[in-house]
Amino acid sequence: MNLHLNRPWRRTLFGKYVTSFVGLMIFVLAIIGATDIWITYRDTKHALLHAQGEKADAAALKVEQFLAEMERQISWATRASSVISEQRRADDETILEHTPAIAGIAQLDGSGRLVLNLSRDGSDTATEAD
């Protein structure tokens, strides 16, 4: 059986040009497809990073606002002249009443010893623990 009889167009110059042209087109389309996939990947990655950055900025702003509000509530409830421990305890109880985000308050003296530990559930300990 003669293989050249089954494919007579491969023997001609036109057949060789068609085969070369089709092979070249497949190669060029593969390069274009790979380039397109790479560009799409890069753009998608950039868009996701940008969106994550915006979400992180928004979360940081919310945390900053929360902390500013906590600071405002604590400064509103504490008195600058509260030198007596009863005044400080009353201030701490006021903070716990009006600020639901605070679950407990611990007060330390200058040497780092625990003076008062007041929690929302009403338990308080006035020890001098280290």
MDAnalysis code that builds the backbone (N, CA, C; Angstrom):
import MDAnalysis as mda
import numpy as np

u = mda.Universe.empty(390, n_residues=130, atom_resindex=np.repeat(np.arange(130), 3), trajectory=True)
u.add_TopologyAttr("name", ["N", "CA", "C"] * 130)
u.add_TopologyAttr("resid", np.arange(1, 131))
u.add_TopologyAttr("resname", ["MET", "ASN", "LEU", "HIS", "LEU", "ASN", "ARG", "PRO", "TRP", "ARG", "ARG", "THR", "LEU", "PHE", "GLY", "LYS", "TYR", "VAL", "THR", "SER", "PHE", "VAL", "GLY", "LEU", "MET", "ILE", "PHE", "VAL", "LEU", "ALA", "ILE", "ILE", "GLY", "ALA", "THR", "ASP", "ILE", "TRP", "ILE", "THR", "TYR", "ARG", "ASP", "THR", "LYS", "HIS", "ALA", "LEU", "LEU", "HIS", "ALA", "GLN", "GLY", "GLU", "LYS", "ALA", "ASP", "ALA", "ALA", "ALA", "LEU", "LYS", "VAL", "GLU", "GLN", "PHE", "LEU", "ALA", "GLU", "MET", "GLU", "ARG", "GLN", "ILE", "SER", "TRP", "ALA", "THR", "ARG", "ALA", "SER", "SER", "VAL", "ILE", "SER", "GLU", "GLN", "ARG", "ARG", "ALA", "ASP", "ASP", "GLU", "THR", "ILE", "LEU", "GLU", "HIS", "THR", "PRO", "ALA", "ILE", "ALA", "GLY", "ILE", "ALA", "GLN", "LEU", "ASP", "GLY", "SER", "GLY", "ARG", "LEU", "VAL", "LEU", "ASN", "LEU", "SER", "ARG", "ASP", "GLY", "SER", "ASP", "THR", "ALA", "THR", "GLU", "ALA", "ASP"])
u.atoms.positions = np.array([
    [0.835, -1.172, 0.000],
    [0.000, 0.000, 0.000],
    [0.883, 1.239, 0.000],
    [0.565, 2.125, -0.862],
    [1.370, 3.331, -1.055],
    [0.732, 4.497, -0.297],
    [1.467, 5.108, 0.644],
    [0.947, 6.218, 1.435],
    [0.801, 7.483, 0.611],
    [1.562, 7.627, -0.416],
    [1.474, 8.831, -1.235],
    [0.192, 8.863, -2.044],
    [-0.404, 7.750, -2.263],
    [-1.656, 7.721, -3.010],
    [-2.815, 8.205, -2.153],
    [-2.736, 8.011, -0.845],
    [-3.809, 8.450, 0.042],
    [-3.785, 9.966, 0.264],
    [-2.612, 10.566, 0.186],
    [-2.495, 12.015, 0.399],
    [-1.751, 12.647, -0.775],
    [-2.406, 12.823, -1.859],
    [-1.699, 13.384, -3.003],
    [-1.390, 14.874, -2.834],
    [-2.105, 15.606, -2.002],
    [-1.879, 17.041, -1.854],
    [-0.600, 17.346, -1.090],
    [-0.065, 16.386, -0.323],
    [1.158, 16.602, 0.439],
    [2.381, 16.610, -0.468],
    [2.266, 16.065, -1.627],
    [3.423, 16.017, -2.510],
    [3.607, 17.322, -3.263],
    [2.575, 18.117, -3.338],
    [2.672, 19.344, -4.127],
    [3.228, 20.477, -3.272],
    [3.694, 21.500, -3.933],
    [4.207, 22.684, -3.256],
    [3.076, 23.410, -2.533],
    [1.893, 23.428, -3.135],
    [0.724, 24.056, -2.512],
    [0.381, 23.357, -1.197],
    [0.444, 22.074, -1.151],
    [0.161, 21.322, 0.069],
    [1.146, 21.637, 1.173],
    [2.412, 21.782, 0.783],
    [3.420, 22.131, 1.779],
    [3.189, 23.537, 2.330],
    [2.785, 24.475, 1.465],
    [2.477, 25.832, 1.915],
    [1.258, 25.840, 2.829],
    [0.233, 25.088, 2.501],
    [-0.969, 25.030, 3.343],
    [-0.609, 24.457, 4.705],
    [0.148, 23.395, 4.748],
    [0.550, 22.786, 6.007],
    [1.389, 23.767, 6.835],
    [2.326, 24.440, 6.210],
    [3.151, 25.419, 6.916],
    [2.314, 26.590, 7.418],
    [1.387, 27.059, 6.589],
    [0.535, 28.188, 6.973],
    [-0.370, 27.809, 8.141],
    [-0.978, 26.638, 8.094],
    [-1.847, 26.186, 9.193],
    [-1.023, 26.020, 10.470],
    [0.165, 25.434, 10.370],
    [1.031, 25.292, 11.539],
    [1.436, 26.634, 12.121],
    [1.749, 27.586, 11.255],
    [2.110, 28.922, 11.704],
    [0.931, 29.611, 12.382],
    [-0.249, 29.468, 11.832],
    [-1.445, 30.082, 12.423],
    [-1.746, 29.476, 13.796],
    [-1.606, 28.167, 13.932],
    [-1.824, 27.527, 15.227],
    [-0.803, 28.045, 16.238],
    [0.447, 28.183, 15.844],
    [1.483, 28.697, 16.726],
    [1.188, 30.132, 17.147],
    [0.827, 30.989, 16.186],
    [0.527, 32.393, 16.489],
    [-0.694, 32.494, 17.399],
    [-1.738, 31.718, 17.133],
    [-2.931, 31.747, 17.987],
    [-2.617, 31.248, 19.398],
    [-1.742, 30.269, 19.518],
    [-1.354, 29.794, 20.845],
    [-0.599, 30.881, 21.611],
    [0.296, 31.601, 20.943],
    [1.028, 32.700, 21.585],
    [0.066, 33.810, 21.995],
    [-0.866, 34.163, 21.116],
    [-1.844, 35.214, 21.432],
    [-2.719, 34.789, 22.606],
    [-3.156, 33.527, 22.624],
    [-3.977, 33.030, 23.735],
    [-3.230, 33.051, 25.048],
    [-1.962, 32.623, 25.030],
    [-1.165, 32.635, 26.255],
    [-0.942, 34.064, 26.748],
    [-0.696, 34.988, 25.835],
    [-0.519, 36.394, 26.210],
    [-1.806, 36.957, 26.795],
    [-2.925, 36.630, 26.187],
    [-4.218, 37.105, 26.680],
    [-4.512, 36.548, 28.069],
    [-4.203, 35.282, 28.288],
    [-4.409, 34.683, 29.612],
    [-3.525, 35.371, 30.640],
    [-2.272, 35.649, 30.295],
    [-1.362, 36.316, 31.226],
    [-1.843, 37.728, 31.568],
    [-2.287, 38.473, 30.572],
    [-2.771, 39.839, 30.809],
    [-4.028, 39.812, 31.678],
    [-4.929, 38.885, 31.401],
    [-6.147, 38.766, 32.198],
    [-5.810, 38.400, 33.637],
    [-4.884, 37.478, 33.831],
    [-4.456, 37.090, 35.177],
    [-3.872, 38.281, 35.931],
    [-2.996, 39.024, 35.266],
    [-2.362, 40.174, 35.903],
    [-3.390, 41.248, 36.273],
    [-4.334, 41.537, 35.382],
    [-5.361, 42.540, 35.662],
    [-6.287, 42.097, 36.792],
    [-6.645, 40.814, 36.793],
    [-7.505, 40.295, 37.857],
    [-6.797, 40.352, 39.201],
    [-5.530, 39.983, 39.219],
    [-4.750, 40.039, 40.451],
    [-4.651, 41.475, 40.962],
    [-4.413, 42.410, 40.060],
    [-4.326, 43.822, 40.450],
    [-5.668, 44.309, 40.999],
    [-6.766, 43.936, 40.357],
    [-8.089, 44.367, 40.816],
    [-8.404, 43.777, 42.188],
    [-8.055, 42.517, 42.416],
    [-8.301, 41.905, 43.717],
    [-7.460, 42.552, 44.813],
    [-6.209, 42.837, 44.525],
    [-5.356, 43.505, 45.509],
    [-5.874, 44.899, 45.836],
    [-6.356, 45.603, 44.818],
    [-6.913, 46.936, 45.038],
    [-8.173, 46.847, 45.910],
    [-9.049, 45.868, 45.623],
    [-10.275, 45.704, 46.409],
    [-9.949, 45.320, 47.850],
    [-8.966, 44.444, 48.053],
    [-8.573, 44.065, 49.410],
    [-7.973, 45.251, 50.156],
    [-7.223, 46.090, 49.449],
    [-6.677, 47.285, 50.076],
    [-7.766, 48.239, 50.525],
    [-8.790, 48.402, 49.693],
    [-9.913, 49.266, 50.069],
    [-10.658, 48.702, 51.273],
    [-10.842, 47.375, 51.308],
    [-11.517, 46.762, 52.457],
    [-10.679, 46.925, 53.721],
    [-9.375, 46.784, 53.605],
    [-8.497, 46.958, 54.763],
    [-8.535, 48.400, 55.257],
    [-8.564, 49.353, 54.344],
    [-8.660, 50.766, 54.736],
    [-9.978, 51.047, 55.444],
    [-11.068, 50.465, 54.923],
    [-12.380, 50.663, 55.547],
    [-12.411, 50.041, 56.942],
    [-11.824, 48.859, 57.092],
    [-11.783, 48.216, 58.408],
    [-10.932, 49.026, 59.379],
    [-9.808, 49.545, 58.911],
    [-8.957, 50.368, 59.771],
    [-9.686, 51.642, 60.202],
    [-10.457, 52.223, 59.301],
    [-11.227, 53.420, 59.650],
    [-12.281, 53.099, 60.704],
    [-12.954, 51.950, 60.576],
    [-13.955, 51.557, 61.578],
    [-13.313, 51.334, 62.938],
    [-12.149, 50.694, 62.962],
    [-11.449, 50.471, 64.229],
    [-11.036, 51.806, 64.830],
    [-10.542, 52.701, 63.995],
    [-10.134, 54.019, 64.479],
    [-11.327, 54.788, 65.057],
    [-12.467, 54.722, 64.375],
    [-13.666, 55.392, 64.880],
    [-14.130, 54.774, 66.196],
    [-14.066, 53.423, 66.277],
    [-14.467, 52.744, 67.500],
    [-13.581, 53.165, 68.667],
    [-12.261, 53.193, 68.428],
    [-11.353, 53.580, 69.508],
    [-11.534, 55.037, 69.912],
    [-11.792, 55.899, 68.941],
    [-12.040, 57.310, 69.267],
    [-13.312, 57.452, 70.101],
    [-14.344, 56.681, 69.764],
    [-15.588, 56.721, 70.529],
    [-15.363, 56.181, 71.945],
    [-14.576, 55.111, 72.070],
    [-14.272, 54.567, 73.395],
    [-13.505, 55.601, 74.230],
    [-12.550, 56.245, 73.608],
    [-11.773, 57.259, 74.320],
    [-12.675, 58.417, 74.757],
    [-13.591, 58.804, 73.885],
    [-14.507, 59.892, 74.237],
    [-15.397, 59.498, 75.408],
    [-15.914, 58.265, 75.389],
    [-16.786, 57.821, 76.477],
    [-16.029, 57.677, 77.789],
    [-14.805, 57.189, 77.713],
    [-14.017, 57.034, 78.938],
    [-13.644, 58.397, 79.509],
    [-13.248, 59.331, 78.642],
    [-12.888, 60.666, 79.140],
    [-14.112, 61.404, 79.670],
    [-15.286, 61.101, 79.132],
    [-16.513, 61.728, 79.626],
    [-16.832, 61.214, 81.024],
    [-16.580, 59.934, 81.253],
    [-16.989, 59.339, 82.520],
    [-15.971, 59.545, 83.632],
    [-14.728, 59.750, 83.307],
    [-13.723, 59.903, 84.366],
    [-13.545, 61.360, 84.727],
    [-13.267, 61.570, 85.971],
    [-13.028, 62.923, 86.454],
    [-11.536, 63.111, 86.659],
    [-11.065, 64.266, 86.319],
    [-9.636, 64.550, 86.489],
    [-9.267, 64.662, 87.960],
    [-10.241, 64.990, 88.764],
    [-9.948, 65.201, 90.183],
    [-10.260, 63.967, 91.025],
    [-10.471, 62.813, 90.390],
    [-10.832, 61.625, 91.183],
    [-9.573, 60.997, 91.769],
    [-9.249, 61.461, 92.966],
    [-8.065, 60.954, 93.635],
    [-8.441, 59.926, 94.691],
    [-9.658, 59.958, 95.117],
    [-10.122, 59.010, 96.129],
    [-10.541, 57.732, 95.411],
    [-10.262, 56.599, 96.013],
    [-10.575, 55.324, 95.375],
    [-12.078, 55.148, 95.174],
    [-12.915, 55.721, 96.043],
    [-14.365, 55.625, 95.867],
    [-14.810, 56.388, 94.612],
    [-14.176, 57.547, 94.364],
    [-14.505, 58.305, 93.157],
    [-14.076, 57.535, 91.908],
    [-12.906, 56.940, 91.951],
    [-12.432, 56.153, 90.810],
    [-13.341, 54.958, 90.564],
    [-13.748, 54.297, 91.634],
    [-14.641, 53.138, 91.489],
    [-15.971, 53.575, 90.907],
    [-16.491, 54.716, 91.348],
    [-17.757, 55.226, 90.800],
    [-17.594, 55.574, 89.323],
    [-16.475, 56.169, 88.977],
    [-16.204, 56.462, 87.563],
    [-16.141, 55.177, 86.741],
    [-15.462, 54.161, 87.279],
    [-15.353, 52.890, 86.565],
    [-16.729, 52.232, 86.383],
    [-17.557, 52.299, 87.406],
    [-18.912, 51.742, 87.294],
    [-19.733, 52.500, 86.249],
    [-19.550, 53.815, 86.183],
    [-20.249, 54.612, 85.172],
    [-19.800, 54.211, 83.772],
    [-18.519, 53.993, 83.609],
    [-17.998, 53.557, 82.304],
    [-18.608, 52.217, 81.920],
    [-18.643, 51.279, 82.864],
    [-19.210, 49.958, 82.567],
    [-20.702, 50.037, 82.242],
    [-21.421, 50.952, 82.878],
    [-22.856, 51.102, 82.609],
    [-23.118, 51.654, 81.207],
    [-22.346, 52.636, 80.808],
    [-22.633, 53.368, 79.575],
    [-21.839, 52.901, 78.357],
    [-20.926, 52.008, 78.553],
    [-20.095, 51.557, 77.438],
    [-20.155, 50.031, 77.356],
    [-21.053, 49.496, 76.528],
    [-21.200, 48.040, 76.471],
    [-19.990, 47.311, 75.898],
    [-19.126, 48.005, 75.188],
    [-17.969, 47.340, 74.599],
    [-16.893, 47.021, 75.629],
    [-16.963, 47.641, 76.788],
    [-15.979, 47.391, 77.839],
    [-16.552, 46.360, 78.799],
    [-15.854, 45.267, 78.972],
    [-16.331, 44.184, 79.835],
    [-15.742, 44.265, 81.234],
    [-14.616, 44.901, 81.368],
    [-14.001, 44.995, 82.678],
    [-12.943, 46.079, 82.708],
    [-12.656, 46.556, 83.909],
    [-11.659, 47.603, 84.082],
    [-10.703, 47.152, 85.178],
    [-9.434, 47.227, 84.893],
    [-8.400, 46.919, 85.879],
    [-7.606, 48.187, 86.130],
    [-7.377, 48.474, 87.405],
    [-6.638, 49.681, 87.771],
    [-5.338, 49.251, 88.429],
    [-4.243, 49.816, 87.949],
    [-2.915, 49.499, 88.463],
    [-2.334, 50.735, 89.128],
    [-1.522, 50.514, 90.137],
    [-0.848, 51.657, 90.744],
    [0.483, 51.899, 90.034],
    [1.260, 52.828, 90.544],
    [2.510, 53.205, 89.891],
    [3.543, 52.098, 89.835],
    [3.472, 51.153, 90.747],
    [4.452, 50.063, 90.757],
    [3.973, 48.852, 89.957],
    [2.798, 48.926, 89.367],
    [2.298, 47.831, 88.530],
    [1.465, 46.813, 89.278],
    [1.089, 47.125, 90.489],
    [0.245, 46.204, 91.260],
    [-1.223, 46.510, 90.993],
    [-2.013, 45.441, 90.979],
    [-3.448, 45.566, 90.727],
    [-4.121, 46.158, 91.949],
    [-4.799, 47.286, 91.743],
    [-5.490, 47.960, 92.837],
    [-6.967, 47.613, 92.809],
    [-7.562, 47.631, 91.633],
    [-8.999, 47.355, 91.511],
    [-9.236, 46.604, 90.210],
    [-10.064, 45.578, 90.268],
    [-10.445, 44.812, 89.091],
    [-11.966, 44.725, 89.100],
    [-12.612, 45.504, 88.249],
    [-14.065, 45.602, 88.218],
    [-14.565, 45.041, 86.899],
    [-15.577, 44.164, 86.972],
    [-16.105, 43.585, 85.738],
    [-17.592, 43.885, 85.616],
    [-18.113, 43.638, 84.434],
    [-19.511, 43.940, 84.137],
    [-20.468, 43.084, 84.972],
    [-20.067, 41.885, 85.319],
    [-20.966, 41.016, 86.083],
    [-21.064, 41.410, 87.555],
    [-20.365, 42.437, 87.955],
    [-20.492, 42.957, 89.306],
    [-19.407, 42.488, 90.246],
    [-18.590, 41.569, 89.827],
    [-17.522, 41.120, 90.707],
    [-16.390, 42.114, 90.687],
    [-15.899, 42.411, 91.862],
    [-14.742, 43.303, 91.932],
    [-13.784, 42.779, 93.001],
    [-12.543, 42.955, 92.708],
    [-11.517, 42.538, 93.654],
    [-10.579, 43.701, 93.867],
    [-10.337, 44.021, 95.063],
    [-9.407, 45.089, 95.422],
    [-8.218, 44.454, 96.123],
    [-7.342, 43.890, 95.362],
    [-6.169, 43.244, 95.920],
    [-4.929, 44.004, 95.513],
    [-3.839, 43.617, 96.041],
    [-2.577, 44.203, 95.654],
    [-1.736, 43.159, 94.950],
    [-2.375, 42.415, 94.044],
    [-1.664, 41.375, 93.313],
    [-0.706, 42.001, 92.319],
    [0.362, 41.282, 92.026],
    [1.365, 41.785, 91.105],
    [0.946, 41.463, 89.688],
])
